[in-house]
Amino acid sequence: MGKPDDMDLSVEFAGVKMRAPIGVAAQAPFAPASISGKKLAELLLKHVEAGAGYVHTPYTNVELDHPKNRLPTGRFLKAHTPGFGRSGFWVAADSYRIEMRLDESLKLVDSLKKRLPSDVPVIANIMGPGADPGGWAELACKFENAGADIIELDVSCPLPASAAGAVESFSSAEHIPEHAGMLLGDNLALTRAVTAEVVNKTRLPVGVKLTPETGFPRLVGFAEQLKEVGARFITSVNAPLSVAPPDIHNGGKSPYPGLDANTISPAVGPWTRYLCYRNIGTISMFVPGIDQAAVGGLVDVTHVIEAMMLGAKICEFSSGTLWKGWGFISDSLNYLRQYMLKQGYRSLEEFRGLGVQYIKPAEEIDWGLGRLTAAIDPGKCKGCEICANNLCWAITMNENNKATVSEQDCGACALCVAICPSNAATLVEAQTPQREEEFYARYLGQ
Ligand SMILES: Cc1cc2nc3c(=O)[nH]c(=O)nc-3n(C[C@H](O)[C@H](O)[C@H](O)COP(=O)(O)O)c2cc1C
């Protein structure tokens, strides 16, 4: 096999060729009044110089004029969990006010298309007018005419749900606001109708970006039906809604700079990764044959590889590049090439989806019951007693203040392995293995 530089990372996604499987997620800038399509194109092109295989435009609605009397409103709120470090951002913003004007968004596509290599496509991320399929299709056609290569339906933006009246709008389809986002995308009938109409009216491949608020197993039905009406891909996931935390030392006020209140706002970053994996893994299992883009909490290149092993064809960075800058893209592509070389994978196809066969319903898993037991390495045990002072009836401390396991009582739950701060606990083959029936009989005291 050759050198890392020779590795071919190109991929065909929704029928469109991309030079690399890592791209730029849709990211609405927080200063749309001062940013033009041309200016945003410059920023996106920096990501492309770093090797990105595709770019998204930020969501745009059908509105022609941004309301000039309403200033853009957006703020990043740092999330930090003591003991766990940086855990993401809350994004407090008003979807209507941070939206780029349609004419500037179309200029953005035009500027990008003039400068991008032919194998770096533009995905237009659009948020149409509420529950009006015709309006969505009209908007998609405008981006098609401007030169976009792929249409992504943003029925998942969480910002509209953080606005006043969201709960009331959600309860009635008739009241879905013009800026609907996830208020639309958690309604299968409406999302299906919008997708079908856009697919019928444009010649471009169309996909849907899901909201994580559509949890498992409902999301599987979504994917199936969207595929049925012609969606070529599913993107998982947009940000979930959360409530920004109160300042516990200041009467519950907002701890964030310049805010007089906390918001119901999207939370982005590492903690959403498992929601992304849930979607990618389960769609691969239950709805094979539809392309998948992974986004959400991918803040290390190993996350990209994990998402691909679960079936993602392409992966995109949002928080990752906000934290690390554009260099994160080139670093990740370099690592990916090295990884493939070391593992002996000659193409992305060789490892895409490999992990899906190992996702199983609980009853189909061999848990090694009766065969496996916990064991504590006395050389590593520091006698902290955390495992013994816990939800475990098999571990006690011996006279040397070392944890010891009663093999007969151990249910191999591996709590000790998960929590031991000294990595002294492991699961091993039991010295006197029991058959599963015997194990249950003992366990149940029969
Ligand atoms: C500042 C900002 C703007 C965003 N704008 C959009 C957007 O215009 N359209 C969209 O579909 N998602 C948008 N998102 C969501 C991201 O594309 C992504 O789905 C989400 O941030 C989760 O990825 P992460 O955990 O890597 O940040 C935005 C996210 C951020 C942080």
The ligand as an SDF file (V2000), in Angstrom:
LIG
                    3D

 31 33  0  0  0  0  0  0  0  0999 V2000
  -23.8760   28.9590   15.1350 C   0  0  0  0  0  0  0  0  0  0  0  0
  -24.6300   27.8010   14.5910 C   0  0  0  0  0  0  0  0  0  0  0  0
  -25.4580   27.9870   13.5080 C   0  0  0  0  0  0  0  0  0  0  0  0
  -26.1640   26.9110   12.9570 C   0  0  0  0  0  0  0  0  0  0  0  0
  -26.9200   27.1040   11.8500 N   0  0  0  0  0  0  0  0  0  0  0  0
  -27.5550   26.0520   11.2570 C   0  0  0  0  0  0  0  0  0  0  0  0
  -28.2740   26.2100   10.0300 C   0  0  0  0  0  0  0  0  0  0  0  0
  -28.3050   27.2860    9.4430 O   0  0  0  0  0  0  0  0  0  0  0  0
  -28.9120   25.1240    9.5370 N   0  0  0  0  0  0  0  0  0  0  0  0
  -28.8650   23.8870   10.1500 C   0  0  0  0  0  0  0  0  0  0  0  0
  -29.4510   22.9280    9.6460 O   0  0  0  0  0  0  0  0  0  0  0  0
  -28.1370   23.7180   11.2760 N   0  0  0  0  0  0  0  0  0  0  0  0
  -27.4950   24.7530   11.8450 C   0  0  0  0  0  0  0  0  0  0  0  0
  -26.7480   24.5790   12.9820 N   0  0  0  0  0  0  0  0  0  0  0  0
  -26.6570   23.2210   13.5500 C   0  0  0  0  0  0  0  0  0  0  0  0
  -25.3590   22.5220   13.1160 C   0  0  0  0  0  0  0  0  0  0  0  0
  -25.2880   22.3650   11.7250 O   0  0  0  0  0  0  0  0  0  0  0  0
  -25.2340   21.1540   13.8050 C   0  0  0  0  0  0  0  0  0  0  0  0
  -26.2980   20.3190   13.3780 O   0  0  0  0  0  0  0  0  0  0  0  0
  -25.2670   21.2530   15.3100 C   0  0  0  0  0  0  0  0  0  0  0  0
  -24.5000   22.3430   15.7540 O   0  0  0  0  0  0  0  0  0  0  0  0
  -24.7420   19.9840   15.9680 C   0  0  0  0  0  0  0  0  0  0  0  0
  -23.3810   19.7900   15.6380 O   0  0  0  0  0  0  0  0  0  0  0  0
  -22.1860   20.0830   16.6940 P   0  0  0  0  0  0  0  0  0  0  0  0
  -22.5500   19.3490   17.9430 O   0  0  0  0  0  0  0  0  0  0  0  0
  -20.9610   19.6100   16.0080 O   0  0  0  0  0  0  0  0  0  0  0  0
  -22.1810   21.5760   16.9220 O   0  0  0  0  0  0  0  0  0  0  0  0
  -26.0500   25.6360   13.5420 C   0  0  0  0  0  0  0  0  0  0  0  0
  -25.2160   25.4650   14.6530 C   0  0  0  0  0  0  0  0  0  0  0  0
  -24.5090   26.5170   15.1800 C   0  0  0  0  0  0  0  0  0  0  0  0
  -23.6080   26.2840   16.3440 C   0  0  0  0  0  0  0  0  0  0  0  0
  1  2  1  0
  2  3  1  0
  2 30  2  0
  3  4  2  0
  4  5  1  0
  4 28  1  0
  5  6  2  0
  6  7  1  0
  6 13  1  0
  7  8  2  0
  7  9  1  0
  9 10  1  0
 10 11  2  0
 10 12  1  0
 12 13  2  0
 13 14  1  0
 14 15  1  0
 14 28  1  0
 15 16  1  0
 16 17  1  0
 16 18  1  0
 18 19  1  0
 18 20  1  0
 20 21  1  0
 20 22  1  0
 22 23  1  0
 23 24  1  0
 24 25  2  0
 24 26  1  0
 24 27  1  0
 28 29  2  0
 29 30  1  0
 30 31  1  0
M  END
$$$$
